[in-house]
Amino acid sequence: MNFFIKNNFIKNTISLFKNLTSSSVFSIKTFIYLFFIFSILFFYQNNCFAFTKSEYSINSSHLYIFKFKPTEVRLIPYLNDYPIRAKDVVNYYNPFILVNGTFFYSNILLGALYMHGEPLSYMGDKRATFYYYKNNTASINYLKYRVRLDICSSTSKCKVLYLDGVNRPQNYYENILYTNGYSRPVLPTSGILLKINEDGTFEYLYTRSAIPSHGEYVLLANHDLDVLNNLAPTDRISVSIEPEINNNLDFYISGGPMLLFNGQNVALQSSKNEYIVNDIKMGNHMRTGLGIDSASNIYVFAVSYPGCTIDELANVLQNLGLKNAMLLDGGYSTTLYEKNKFLVDSDARANISYLMFFIN
C-alpha cells in the first residue's frame, strides 16, 4: 500500500514537473518572441525608418552619408552670436546628428542665412542654397534676391531702384557688389562704388578699391546712375534685401559651390559662377554638405581628413543617386556628430558660429 502511494506520488510529481516545464518553456518562448518583435519595431521606428548611415572611401578619406526621411525628423538651425563649441551644443540639445553650417569670418556670417522671417546675412545672387520648409521638406537651388534702394530727396518723392541679378556681397578678396560693413577690401571691376552712411547720406567712391568699415557699399552699373544724377550728397538712400521666399519657408542657408544640379556634376562650373575662392575650389580638403534625391530624402555628408576635391565628391554623390547637392563650410570647420560620438571633428577650429542638427 505504501509502495503504491509512493509510486503514484512520484508519477504525479513527474507529470506536474513536465507540465510546468512545458508551460515555462512556452512562456519563455513567447516572451522572447514578443521582445524580439518589439525590439525590431522600436529599432526600426527610431533608427532605420528615420535615417540610414553609409560610409565610403574617397582616396584615403572617409565619406559619411546620412539619409533622412523628411517626415520622420526635423532639421533645426542653431545660430550663436559668437562661435560656440559643437560639444556644448551636443551636451545641451542632445541631437542625434549635428553638422556645421555656412561660412563665417570671426563671428560674422559670410553665408546667406534666412531665419525667423527675415534675412540675417547675405551672400549674393547665384549662390547654392538649401531651403527648408515648415512641412519638413527641403530643396536645393540657386539663391535669388534683389537689392532695393529707396532714394529720397528733399525736393521730390522717394524713388525705388532695384538691382536685380547684379549685386553679390563681399566674399574674401573676390569682386564685390554689395557689402554690409565687412572689413575686407572691395575690388569692383566696373561701375561706381556707392557708400551709404548710417544716416542714409551717400558718396561716390571712384577708386577701384575701398576698405568698408561701417555702413553699406553698393556697386552701381552705369545704367543705374541715371536715377542718382539729380541727387545731392545730403539726400538719403536706404538699402534693403528682398530674397525670393514663400510662406512655407522655415529657413534657408547658402554654401557653395553647387556639386550636383538636376543629377549633373556642376561642381567645377558652379565654383566659377558662384565666385568660390580658390582654397575651396582647389585641392583636397575636408568637406561637409547637404543633398536631396528625387524622392525628396535629405542627405547630410562629410569627408574626413585629408579630404578630397569637389569634383571627386560630386562624382561619388552622383553615383549614389543624389539629385542636387551643395557644400557647406568645410576645411578646418568640418564637424559631423552622430549620436554619442564625433565622426569628423577638427581641433584646429573648435568653435563654430552656425550649426544644424536633427531631432525626431
Secondary structure as UniProt FT lines:
FT   HELIX           2..43
FT   HELIX           44..48
FT   TURN            49..50
FT   STRAND          51..58
FT   TURN            59..60
FT   STRAND          61..68
FT   HELIX           70..72
FT   STRAND          74..85
FT   HELIX           86..93
FT   STRAND          97..100
FT   STRAND          104..105
FT   TURN            106..107
FT   STRAND          108..109
FT   STRAND          113..115
FT   TURN            116..117
FT   STRAND          118..121
FT   STRAND          127..133
FT   TURN            134..135
FT   STRAND          138..143
FT   STRAND          145..152
FT   STRAND          159..164
FT   TURN            165..166
FT   TURN            172..173
FT   STRAND          178..179
FT   STRAND          192..196
FT   TURN            198..199
FT   STRAND          202..205
FT   STRAND          216..220
FT   HELIX           222..228
FT   TURN            229..230
FT   TURN            233..234
FT   STRAND          236..243
FT   TURN            247..248
FT   STRAND          249..254
FT   STRAND          258..261
FT   TURN            262..263
FT   STRAND          264..265
FT   HELIX           267..273
FT   TURN            274..275
FT   HELIX           278..281
FT   STRAND          285..292
FT   TURN            294..295
FT   STRAND          298..308
FT   HELIX           310..319
FT   TURN            320..321
FT   STRAND          324..327
FT   HELIX           331..333
FT   STRAND          335..338
FT   TURN            339..340
FT   STRAND          341..345
FT   TURN            347..348
FT   STRAND          351..359
//
